[in-house]
Amino acid sequence: MRIAHISDCYPPRTGGIESQVGDLAARQAAAGHDVHVLTATPDSDPAGGAGSAPGVTVHRIGMALPFELPVNPRAPAVLRSLLRDMRPDVVHVHAGVVSPFAFDGARAAVGQGLPTAITWHCMLDGAVLALRAAVRVSRWRQAPVALSAVSHVAARRVAQVFGAPVRMMPNGVDLDAWRPDPAAVAAQPAGEHPAGEHPAGEPRGGTPLRLVAATRLAPRKRASALVDVVAAAADELPAGSVRLTIFGDGPARRRIAARAARRAPHLVELRGRVSRAELRAAYDEADVFLAPAALESFGLAALEARAAGLAVVARRGTGIEEFVADGSEGLIAGSDAAMARAVVRLAEEPRLLAEIRAHNRALPPTFGWPHVLEVAAAEYRRAVGLATVDHRVRL
């Protein structure tokens, strides 16, 4: 099958959509498909090889603009020409709240009668009413596209906009690559004291509860709030009971560093951007993954941490609840204050932490690549079925 992925964002940019589209394309190419990626993200590699994988052809149609804006006035014409020459069996569009390039591609694909699947990688909170009004006055409701989102909670928002069936197409991870190292598991200090018998004034087993987060340092990911959460938890615990390491980079790094220095000195370390291998190794030395974002459509970093055997503390109402149930794979909190209480609870109840971590090590999540590729193939078949009516719509 010839598959054309259309995405505003793609490596060398880093983030959830970028890594997911790149990995999905690479996995499909490895399975024998002819895979193309059409993106507005320029290539920062002078050799032109950034973000490429064997068997994946990347077409970069972006412009070098401030703030990496995925806007190109020539994009619609170029996309129409590429798709006309390529004649893909299916076009898979990857959308966010604001995805001008992706929707230029969607309009081009639908206008040519190509089977089209659109996956939303975002939460549409705050945009549902405006988008619903735009759909009502346009021809999007007549467009024969297969709509999906990366979680059920995100899919409900998309369904409110389009008034059409929206299925779930989850993100995927390499479960074997993230599986915890048996040697590191044997060295874990969690669980020395029975639940409720944590010695007063002494950190857990003489060592702090090791908290980690991996996120883009941008306002919507709420890393600043995460600093406040850890500071609040530390206030309720003996000195030295918790320590947080944040992996990732972004425009808010300087502000977050200043906040950490003011609110949680000696408790928070910003490690910056690291490779997957380095992050995987860091998880061998960690206990709990914190996910403070309130508008998390899926939570790929949390899924990776869950696959690595960490307990996950996340906000209620996010896509992370697809693979983390409260009290089973981690703790789900309805507010930042509740997140701080969850951290305190895991620090004071090492038996609970040990039970959660043992469960996560023994039962990996279901969202490995074999499952995700099957779901994608089913969505492509649905897109082909919708397009067989030859219902071309000019959007």
N, C-alpha and C positions, 0 to 999 in steps of 0.2 A: 504494500500500500504506500502511496506517496502522500505524506503528511506535511502540511504547512502550518507551523506555529507562528502566530502573530502576537508580539508582545512589545509594549513600550520599553520595558526594562529587560536587560540581559547582561551576563558577564561581559566585560570585567566589572560592571557595577555589582555590588553585593547586596543581598537582601533575600527575603523569602520567595518572592516571585521569580527573581533572577535565578536562584539556585534550583527552584523547582522546575522551571521551564527547561533549564539546561540539563538537569538530571533526567527529566522525562524524555527529552529529545535523544539524549545519549542512550537511554535504555531501549527506546523504540528502534534506534539505528542498530543497536547490538542484536535486536530480535529479527533483523533483516528488512526493516522498512526503509524506504527512501525518504529521509527526513530533512526538511528545510526550516530555518528560522528566519523570519522577517522582523527586524527590530529597529527602533529609533536610537538605540544606544551606540554611540561611536566606539571604535576600537582604539584603545590607548596603546596597544602593542605595535611598534613600528613595523614588525614583521607581519602584522595582520592575522595573528593566530590566537588572540585572547578569546577565551570562552569557547573555543571550538573543540569538538570531540570527534573521534573517528566516525565517519559515515554521516555527519551532520554538516549541511551546507548553510552557512550563515550569511544573510543578505542584510547589510547595515545601511539604513536609509535615513540616518539621523544627521543632525547638524550640531556643531560644537557651540552650544549656547550656555549662558550663565545658569548656575544651579542645576545643570544636567537636565534641562527641560526637554521632554520628548516631543518636540514640535518641529515640523518641517512642512512648509507650504507646498512643496513638491510631492509630498508623500502620497496623496490620493492617486495622482497620475502614475507614479512609479509602482505603487502597489497593484493597480489595475493591470499594468503592463506585465509585471512579474507573474501574477496569478494567471493571466491569459497564456503566457508562454509555458508556465509550469504545469498547468492543468492538474492540480492535486486532487486526490480522491476525497480528501476531507481537509477543511481549514479549521484549525483550533485556535480560537482567539482567547487571550488571557487578559482579563479586564480588572481594573481597579476603580475607585470612585471617580478619578479623573484620568482617563486613558485616551487622549485624542488620537494617537497613532493606532492603537488597537481598534478603535471604532471606525477609523478610516479604512482599516483592513476589513472589518466586518461588513461595512457598506459595499466595498469592492467585491467581496466574495459573494454576498447575497445577490448583488446586481448581476453577477455572471452565472447565477444559478448553481453555485458550488455548494456541496454539503458543508454546513457550517455549525460548529459547536462553540459556544461561548461559556467560559468558566470564570466566575467572579471570585477573586482572591481577597476580597475586602468585606467589611461590614458597611452597610449603606445607612446606618443610623444618622439622622440629620439630613439625609438627601432623598429619602423615600418619596416625600410629597412632591418635590420638584421634579424628580425623575419620572414619577407616575404621570404628572401633567405633561411632560415632554413626550412620553410614550403615547398618550392619548391623542395628541395633536399631530403625531407623525404616523408612519406606516409600520413601526416596529411590531405592532401587535399582529400584523399579517405576515411578518417575516418567518419563513420556515426554518427556524434555528433551534438547535437542542441546547437549552439553558441548563447550567449547572453551577454549583458553588462548592467551596472546599469544605463546608460543614453544614449541618442542618440549620444551625442558628443563622448563618449567613444566607442560606437558601430561602429561608422564610422572608427575609427582606427583599430578595430579588423577586420572589413570587408576588409580593405586594406591589412591586413596580410594574411587572408585566402582566399580571393576571393569568399566568400560564404555568404549566408544570415545570418545576425546577428540581433536578436531581442533585445528589451529592457526589462530587468527584474529589476525594480527599488527596492531600499531599502524601508523598511517600518518602521512606528512608530505607537505606540499606541496613536491615536489622543485624546482619552478621557483622558489619563494620562497626556498629555501635554497641555490640554485645559486651558486657563487662568482662574485664580480664579476671580469670579465676584467681590469680595470685593476688590481685588487688582486693578481691572480695574477701579472701582469707585474712587479709591484714586490716579489714575494717574494724574500727574501735566501737561501733555502735552497739548498745545493748548491754553494757557492763552492769548497769544497775536495774533492778526490777522497776516496773512502772510505779511512779509515785514515791520512789525511794531515792530520788536524786539528792546527793549530799548538799546541804545548804552552804553557799559560799564557794562551791567548787565547780568549775566547768565540767561538762559531760566527760567522764572518764579521764579528766585531766587535760582534755583537748577541747577546743571550741567546736561548736556545730558549724560545719563548713558549708556555707551557702554560695551558690553560683547563679549567675544570670548571663545569658548570651543574647544580645539584642542590638539593633541599630540605635545609636544614641540620638534619637529624634523625639520631639515632644510627644507625639502620639503613642510612643512606646513606654513613656512614663518612667524612665530610669531615675529621674529626680525624685518621684514619689517613692521609688524603691529604696533610695537612701533614707528617706523619712521612716519607712516601714522598719528597716533594720535598726535605725536609731531608737525607735519606740520600743522594739523588742529588747534591745540591749538595756534600756532603762529598767526593764522588769526582771532582769537576770543578773546573776553575779558577774563581776568584771571578768572579761575574757571568755564569755560563754558562746559568743557568735563571731563569725568573720565572714564578710561578703567579698567575692571576687566577681567583677563585671567584665565580660569579654565583649568587644565590639567597638565600633567607632561611629562618628556621625557629627552633624553640625552642633549638637548640644553638649559635646564632650567637655568643653571648658567650663560651661555653666554647672554641669554635674560634678566635676572635680571640685569646684569651689563650694558647692553645697555639701559634698562629702567632707571636705576639710572643716567646714563650719559645724555640721550636724553630727558627723560620725567619725571624728579623727581616730586613726589607728584601727578602724573597723572595716573600712571599704578600700579596696584596691581596684584601680582601673587598668586592665591589662592591654586594652586596645584590640585591634583586629588580629586574629590568629588563624592558622590553617585548621582544617577539620581534624587532622591528626593531632595537633597540639590541643585542640579542644577536647577531643576524645581522651587523651592522656590526662587532662585536668579533671575530667569527670571521675576517673579512677580514684582521685584523692578527695572527692566531694561527697556530700550527704544529701543536699536538698537543692532543687532548682526552683528559683522564684520567677514568676511571670506576672508582673503588675499591670499589664495593659488591659484596659477595660473594653476595648474594641478590637479584640484579637479574633480574626476570622477563623484561624486554624491553630497556629502555634507550632510551626515546624521545629523551632529550637527546643520547645518543651517536649515534643515527640522524640527528638533525638536524646534528650536527657532521660526521658522515661524509658527508652530502649536501652540506655546505658545503666539502668538500674537505680537511678536517683528517685527519691520522693519528690513530687511536684506540688508546689503551692501556687495556686492560680486564682484569678477572679471568676466569680460566678457569671454565667451568661455568655461565655466565650466559646470558641470552637475547641478549646482545650478539653472541654467536658466530653468530647467524642472519645477520648482515650484516657481520661483521668476521672475516676469517680471518688467522691468525698469519702475518706476513710479507707479506701482500698489502694489506689495507686498514688494517693497524696491527699491533700486537704484543699477544699474549695472555699473561698472566702467571698463575702458579699461586699466588702469594703476594705480600704487600706488598713483601718484599725483592726478588722478581723484577720487580715493577713499577718499583722504584727502578732496578734494572739496565737495564730497558727504556728509561727516561728517559735514563740515561747513554749507552746505545747510540745513541739518536737524536741526542743532542747531539754525540757523537763521530763519527758516521757521517752527515754531511749528504747524501751521495749516496743512502743508504737512505731517509732522510726524504723527499728530493725524488722518489724513485721511488714511494713510497707515496702521496704527495700527488698526483702526476701521475696515478696509477691512479685515485684517488678522484675527481679532477676529470673524468676522461675517461669513467668508468663509474659513473653514479649508482646507488644501491641500488634494489632492486625494489619496495620498500614505499611506492610512491606511492599517492595516493588512488584512482585507477582500479582498481588491483589489489586494494586493501583493500575497496572497495565490492563488487567481484565476489565476494570471499571471504565477506563478510557476507551477501550475497544467497543464496549457496549454503547457508550455515548456516540462514538463515531457511526456505529450501525444505526442508531436512532437519527442522527443527522442525515445519513444517506436516505433513510426511509422518508423523512420529511421533505427532502429535496426532490424525490422522484416524481412529485406532483408537477414539477417544472413550474413552480410558483415563484417566478422572479419578481422581486420587489425592488424598486428604486428608492433607496433610503436617503 
